[in-house]
Amino acid sequence: MARILLVEDNELNQDMLRRRLERKGHEVAIAADGEQGVAMATSFKPDLILMDVSLPLIDGWEATRRIKADPATAKIPVMALTAHALTTDRARSFEAGCDDYDTKPVDFPRLLGKIEALLEGARP
């Protein structure tokens, strides 16, 4: 299936999402902060990035801007995955370069549908 980079600082969320995504056949790598997420976007070469926005060091919005500014990683789809559920947070995520947006707590079937849509759109 796909290589997914999960940028998430909460260990419970990391574990739950990693296990559920791996059960669906995806390979999952985890970055615990925004800077690590930016670095792993290059080294892990994911097919998709799930990006929390409330992260240590640099937030998910800045991490996404950096990923989208780098020609080596610019085409990787990024989905904001956050407890920030206000309309302004959604807009800010898209302004930062996110390709989609979903909220926590995670509705896993909905998340999988969005992941599949982004992956299909990302393939030539």
Buried (B, 14 or more C-beta within 10 A) or exposed (E): EBBBBBBBBBEEBBEBBBEBBEEBEBBBBBBBBBBBBBBBBEEBEBBBBBBBBBBEBBBBBBBBBBBBEEEEBEEBBBBBBBEBEEEEBBEBBEEBBBBBBBBBEBEEEEBBEBBBBBBEEBEE
